[in-house]
């Protein structure tokens, strides 16, 4: 699904990502772990097209993403849920969800302004709050809305940046369950940036980052206490 080789990204003359090699297979969840400031969000922004790499390969479904704008990458099937959620507080829950259709190719959206029942099966609370303003939702509810909005575009690859940050434990479990369900139902691929150990272990594979580079990787079933202490402990 996603294949990254030798990726180097700079902010001005500051070298932020160093020779990143990473793959996300179809229908799998891969978790990117590491302490704050090591380049995890920079990598997601590069994949979606908000940042341009200086060198390297960035392929999705066999196509190079490098020439494509962010909107073209979205229509190719890549969805990004940023850290902080970034729902539109002045719009209702329904209006926020319908914005997600903008990521669909026009041929799949024409005349279609309904929210699939699947969205409400994944996040039942949203059905009760369709006409409530997005800004009136709790942090956990806003996070569910942000993920649901991304799913409205029927993506093939979902990028999630710290989806459990500042959210109560019961909502974290609901989000974990929803992500696993959508992977099983749609064969969705997920690249997750996360610090919450329980969610990290839900992934199939992990990559650990340090100082802008990948320094460890493997099945999450093999995550050792030493790796957890190095890359997840505060």
N, C-alpha and C positions, 0 to 999 in steps of 0.2 A: 504494500500500500504506500508507505512513506519510506524513502531511502535517502539518507544524508551521508555524504562522503567528503571529508577534508574541508569542512565549512569554517571559514574565517570571517568574523564580523568585527567592525571597528565603530567606535563613536569618535568622530574626528580622527585623531591619530592614536587614540587609545585602543589597544587590541583587546577586545572583550571576549570573543569566542575563538578558541584555538583548535583547529583541525578536528572538528566534531564529526564523529562517525556514529550514526544511530539509525535504527530501523524500527518501524512499527508494522507488524504483519496484519493482513486482513483479518478482521474479527477478533483482534486481541487488544488488551489494554496494557500499555507500557507506562511505567511511572518514572518520572525524572525527579531525583531527590538531591538535596544539597542545602547547605545553609544559605541564609539571605545574602544576596549580592554576588553570587557565583556565576550568574548568567542564564538562569533558567527562563525567566520571562523574556530576556533578549532572544533566546532561541525560538520561543513561540512566536514572537513578533516577526522574526525573520521568516518563519514558515508561512505565516499568513500574508507577508509582503509589506509590513509596515517598516521594516528595515532591510537594506540591501547588503548582501555579503560582498566582501572583497574578492573572495575566491571560494571554490568548492562546488559540489553538486547537490542539488535539491530537487528530487524527483518524487512525483506522486502518481500512482496508477500508470507508471511507465512514461509519464510526460515530465519534462523539465518545468519547474515552477518559476525559474529565474526571469523569463521574459514577461511574466504575467503580473498585472496589477492586483491589489487585494480583492477587488470586486470580481475579477476573473477567476481568482483562486476560490472564492466563495461559490461561484457558479460551477466550478469543477467538482465541488463537493467537500470543501474544507470549511469547518465552522470553528469559531474562536469565542470562548467565554473568558473574558479578561478577569484578572484579579480586581476585586471591587465591584464586579457584576455589571455596572454601567447600564442598567435599565433606564428608561426615560421616565422620571418621576411624575411629569405632568400628563402622561398618557395613562389610560386605563390598562388593566391587565390584558384585556382583549386586544387593545390597539398595539401594545408591546408585542404580543404574540404574532399578530398579523404582519408586523414589520419583518418577522423572520422569513416571510414568503419572498422578500426581495432577493434572497440568496438563490432561489430556484430559477432554473432556466425558464424563460417566458412561456415556452411550449407546455410546461407542466403547471403553470400558475393561472393561465388564461381563464377568467370567469370563476376562479376558485378563491373564495374569501371565507372559508369555514375552517374551524380548528378541528383537526382529527380527534376522535374520541381517545385514541392512543395516548395523546398528551395528558388527558385528564386521568387516564388509568395509571400513568406514571406519577403524576403530581395532582392528586385529587383536590388539594386545597385550592388550586387555581380555578377550578370550576365554580367554587363558591364565591370567588372574589373577582369574577370577570369584569365587573363594572366599577371596581375600586381603583383608585389612582395607585400607580406603581409606587409612588413615594410614601404611601400609607402602609405598605407591607413591612413586616419585620425583615431583618437581615436574612434569615433562613428562607423566608418566602420569596424574597427578591432573588436569592440564588437559584431557587427552583424555577422562577420565572425566566431568569437569564438562560438556564440550560434548556428549558422548554422552547424559548424563542429560537435558540440555535438549532434545535431539532426540527423546527417548522420548515427549515430549508432542506430537509431530507439529506443531511450530509453523509458522506462516506467516511470522513475522518473528523473527529471531534477533539479540539484542543481545549483543555480545562486548566486554568491557572489558579491554584490554591482555592478550590471550590468550598472547602470546609472552614476557611479562615473566619473566625469570629462567630461561628454558628453553634447553636446548642447541640449536644450529643444526639438527641432523638432525631433531629433534622438531618444530621450527618448520616445516620443509618438509612434514612429514607432516600437520600441522594445516592448513596452507595448502591442501594438495591435498584433504584431506577436506572443507573448507568449500566449495571450488570444485565438488567432485563433488556435494555435496548441493544446491547451487544449481542445477546442471545437471539433476539427477535429479528434484527436487521443485519447482523453481521458487521456492525459498525466497528471501526477501529478507533481507539482512544489513546491520546498522549496526555498524560496527567502529570501536572506539577503539584506535589503535595508534601505536607509535613506530618499529617495525621497517620500514625503507624497502621491503624486498623484499615484505612482506605488504601494505603500503600500495599498492604498484603493482599488486597483484592485484585491487584494487577497480576498479569502473567509474567512480566519481566521488568527489571529495573535497570536504570542507568544512574550512576552517582556522579555529580559534578563537583569540581573544586577548582577555583581560580580560572574559570572559563574553559575547562577541559573535562572530558569524560575520563574518570580515573578508576571506575569499577562498574561491572555490569553482571547480570546473571538472572536466573529465575528467582522470583520473590520468595519462593519456598525455601531458597537457600540463604536468605538474608540472615546474616549472623549478628549477634549482639555487638560485635566490634564495629561492623559497618553501620549499624543503627546509631551507635554512640558517635561515630565520626561524622555522619551526614544528616542525622535527624535530631539528635539531642540538642536542646537549647543551651 
